[in-house]
């Protein structure tokens, strides 16, 4: 995966599934699990934080002031090596 940062940062007041969030040295995506809990999945190392029953709870329990919502693109190329 390649992360391209064009530094268009918007203030963050809530999370939505699929939001890409940049913090100081990491990037995460907001995801919903099959059992309807919500997580922050860190794209840098694949770790996850959360397991909350609502997006609102995930936001209130894990949000930090340095987070910014960023625009992200996924590029699908040929087979992985």
Sine and cosine of phi, psi and omega as CSV:
sin_phi,cos_phi,sin_psi,cos_psi,sin_omega,cos_omega
0.00,0.00,0.61,-0.79,0.05,-1.00
-0.89,-0.46,0.77,-0.64,0.05,-1.00
-0.96,-0.28,0.86,-0.52,0.02,-1.00
-0.94,-0.35,0.88,-0.47,-0.05,-1.00
-0.98,-0.20,0.93,-0.37,0.05,-1.00
-0.98,-0.19,0.15,0.99,0.13,-0.99
0.83,0.56,0.66,0.75,0.15,-0.99
-0.99,-0.16,1.00,-0.05,-0.15,-0.99
-0.97,-0.22,0.80,-0.60,0.06,-1.00
-0.95,-0.31,0.57,-0.82,0.08,-1.00
-0.88,0.47,0.51,-0.86,-0.11,-0.99
-0.91,-0.42,0.85,-0.53,0.02,-1.00
-0.87,-0.50,-0.19,0.98,0.06,-1.00
-0.29,-0.96,0.24,-0.97,0.05,-1.00
-0.95,-0.32,0.48,-0.88,0.18,-0.98
-0.74,-0.67,0.49,-0.87,0.05,-1.00
-0.86,0.52,0.75,-0.67,-0.01,-1.00
0.99,-0.10,-0.21,0.98,0.05,-1.00
-0.87,0.49,0.66,-0.75,0.11,-0.99
-0.96,-0.28,0.81,-0.59,-0.13,-0.99
-0.88,-0.47,0.75,-0.66,0.08,-1.00
-0.95,-0.30,0.74,-0.68,0.13,-0.99
-0.89,-0.45,-0.07,-1.00,-0.11,-0.99
-0.66,0.75,-0.91,0.40,-0.06,-1.00
-0.85,-0.53,0.36,0.93,-0.01,-1.00
-0.60,-0.80,0.30,-0.95,0.01,-1.00
-0.74,-0.68,0.70,-0.72,0.04,-1.00
-0.71,-0.70,0.27,-0.96,0.08,-1.00
-0.83,-0.56,0.61,-0.79,0.03,-1.00
-1.00,0.10,0.80,-0.60,-0.08,-1.00
-0.74,-0.67,0.43,-0.90,0.12,-0.99
-0.93,-0.37,0.70,-0.71,0.00,-1.00
-1.00,0.03,0.23,-0.97,0.04,-1.00
-0.87,0.50,-0.42,0.91,0.04,-1.00
-1.00,-0.08,0.39,0.92,0.10,-1.00
0.86,0.51,0.66,0.75,0.21,-0.98
-0.92,-0.39,0.27,-0.96,-0.11,-0.99
-0.87,-0.49,0.64,-0.77,-0.09,-1.00
-0.71,-0.70,0.36,-0.93,0.29,-0.96
-0.98,-0.22,0.87,-0.49,0.04,-1.00
-0.97,-0.25,0.87,-0.48,-0.07,-1.00
-0.99,0.11,0.86,-0.51,-0.08,-1.00
-0.96,0.27,-0.35,0.94,-0.02,-1.00
-0.92,0.38,-0.66,0.75,-0.09,-1.00
-0.73,-0.69,-0.01,1.00,0.05,-1.00
0.99,0.14,0.04,1.00,0.02,-1.00
-0.97,0.25,0.23,-0.97,-0.02,-1.00
-0.65,-0.76,0.50,-0.87,0.06,-1.00
-0.76,-0.65,0.67,-0.74,0.09,-1.00
0.71,-0.71,-0.76,-0.65,-0.13,-0.99
1.00,-0.07,0.47,0.88,-0.03,-1.00
-1.00,0.01,0.47,-0.88,-0.07,-1.00
-0.98,0.22,-0.17,0.99,0.03,-1.00
-0.51,-0.86,0.40,-0.92,0.08,-1.00
-0.89,0.46,-0.60,0.80,0.01,-1.00
-0.88,0.48,-0.70,0.71,0.02,-1.00
-0.91,0.42,-0.66,0.75,0.05,-1.00
-0.85,0.52,-0.71,0.70,0.01,-1.00
-0.88,0.47,-0.78,0.62,-0.08,-1.00
-0.92,0.39,-0.48,0.87,-0.03,-1.00
-1.00,0.02,-0.41,0.91,-0.12,-0.99
-0.85,-0.53,-0.24,0.97,-0.05,-1.00
-0.90,0.44,0.68,-0.74,0.13,-0.99
-0.81,-0.59,0.45,-0.89,-0.17,-0.99
-0.90,0.43,-0.37,0.93,-0.03,-1.00
-0.99,0.13,-0.05,1.00,-0.01,-1.00
-0.95,0.32,0.64,-0.76,0.09,-1.00
-0.69,-0.73,0.68,-0.73,0.07,-1.00
-0.97,0.22,0.74,-0.67,-0.01,-1.00
-0.80,-0.60,0.40,-0.92,0.07,-1.00
-0.99,0.11,0.71,-0.71,-0.01,-1.00
-0.71,-0.70,0.53,-0.85,0.06,-1.00
-0.86,-0.52,0.60,-0.80,0.13,-0.99
-0.97,-0.26,0.79,-0.62,0.01,-1.00
-0.93,-0.37,0.84,-0.54,0.03,-1.00
-0.97,-0.23,0.86,-0.51,0.01,-1.00
-0.90,-0.43,-0.27,-0.96,-0.01,-1.00
-0.86,0.51,-0.12,-0.99,-0.05,-1.00
-0.88,0.47,0.54,-0.84,0.07,-1.00
-0.94,0.34,0.50,-0.87,0.01,-1.00
-1.00,-0.07,0.00,0.00,0.00,0.00
